[in-house]
């Protein structure tokens, strides 16, 4: 059973909107549960396709510790929780397969990679879609949205995409069930016009939510306040979105009581893995 619930899910608007929450327990926002959920997804997030399929029970703890260290490194990349959330949402709610992950570009614990925060693929009927995700793990929703819109503009430029595809295609596992089709899609000889038709950009934004902080339990008043808040964020995002983008965009909002509460709970969970 998934921890995150799609409290608001509206595919009739453009871009499609989904707000995902963890709600409350014992009159407290579930920061600890969300921190554990992030760690539950680390193996799936950090391991390559062949590593996941050949995971040995006898080496599970060793491999999990390696995955945690590769993901969180020295703790300097504070955007990682957002990237794991984006990964989990794509996997759980849309049945995506990971193509490549930023972790796989690291050669040292403090390496950074500035490309897409998620590269997944999803079957839509007979069509294989390429999901190129952006994650913003912020306190302020306005700043998060501005940053996301800026990255969208940069990352969907032709030259940037070509450079990203060259990096990604070289690291796709031969054992991945869609490796041949993905490499063909990213090949320099494939027109970007054809590629754009198959690109979906899921944008995840976390933020400190007044609606979440103002309540202590799941109730009609909380649901109404939350929906009004996420609709306002969706409108802000939509006003800044370039309507001429040749791709499909989805907006995922994850309202937090406070980002600091989640980070504190996550630090406590991570303490046993170092």
WOKAGI-V229220 format. One record per backbone hydrogen bond with DSSP energy under -1.0 kcal/mol. NH is the residue of the N-H (numbers start at 1). CO is the residue of the C=O. Records with the same first field share a line. If there is no record, write none. Layout:
NH->CO  CO
This chain:
5->21
7->5
8->19
10->17
17->10
18->251
19->8
20->253
21->5
25->28
28->25
30->23
31->29
34->30
35->31
36->32
37->33
38->34
39->35
40->36
41->37
42->39
45->41
46->42
47->43
52->48
53->49
54->50
55->52
59->56
60->57
63->59
64->60
65->61
66->62
67->63
68->64
69->65
70->66
71->67
72->68
73->69
75->72
78->76
80->77
83->79
84->80
85->81
86->82
87->83
88->84
89->85
90->86
91->87
92->88
93->89
94->90
96->90
97->121
99->119
100->119
104->101
105->102
106->103
111->108
117->133
118->133
120->131
121->97
122->129
124->127
127->124
129->122
130->198
131->120
132->200
133->118
134->202
136->204
138->136  206
144->140
145->141
146->142
147->143
148->144
149->145
150->146
151->147
152->148
153->149
154->150
155->151
156->152
157->154
161->157
162->158
163->159
164->160
165->161
166->162
167->163
168->164
169->165
171->168
176->173
179->176
182->178
183->179
184->180
185->181
186->182
190->187
195->191
196->192
198->195
199->196
200->130
201->248
203->250
204->134
205->252
206->136
207->254
208->139
209->256
213->209
214->210
223->219
224->220
225->221
226->222
227->223
228->224
229->225
230->226
231->227
232->228
233->229
234->230
235->231
236->232
237->233
238->234
239->235
240->236
245->242
248->199
250->201
251->16
252->203
253->18
254->205
256->207
262->258
263->259
264->260
265->261
266->262
267->263
268->264
269->265
270->266
271->267
273->270
